Amino acid sequence: MTSLWLPLDFQHPLRVDITDDVHIRPISPDDLDIDMPAVMGNQAMLWDKYGDTWGWPPATMTAEEDREDLQLHAEDMAENHSFNYAILPSDESRLFGCIYIDPAELEPGSSVEQPAADVSWWVVPDAPEGLAAAVRAFVPAWLENSWPFATVRYPFGELN
């Protein structure tokens, strides 16, 4: 990765509270048992949001494919290539959603100030009341206070 994405010595946050009862942390393959039901239980919603761009999640995704995807996310985070944070209750008994932080896909000659990130998230429809709004308020403030980005974009319309 070039220094335009993140400074070489940048250490991504490992756990951050969103509310008293909900926090985020990097997702891992060990989260398969809570990731698979959240993703596949909301596959149509997620496909409507990400399918055209990411081809995810396919309707036929298996647990093994999900585990491989989670492993790739973990490896990308370890190398500061991209980040996938799980949104979790205090006891981490289920997945409420995810936050994705990726290098911005910029057109050549773009005037976007570097480093730039494309950020997206999703929250399950049956999350605790008010959580989606809390995530919407949390993410931009967290990125501004804890990450070294000059530009943050929301290509999937989270702030619209």
WOFENSUL-V279307 format. One record per run of one state. SS is the DSSP state (helix for helix, strand for strand, loop for the rest). FROM is the first residue (numbers start at 1). TO is the last residue. If there is no record, write none. Layout:
BEGIN
{{SS:FROM:TO} {SS:FROM:TO}}
END
This chain:
BEGIN
{{loop:1:15} {strand:16:17} {loop:18:21} {strand:22:26} {loop:27:28} {helix:29:40} {loop:41:42} {helix:43:54} {loop:55:62} {helix:63:78} {loop:79:81} {strand:82:89} {loop:90:94} {strand:95:103} {loop:104:115} {strand:116:123} {loop:124:130} {helix:131:146} {loop:147:150} {strand:151:153} {loop:154:160}}
END
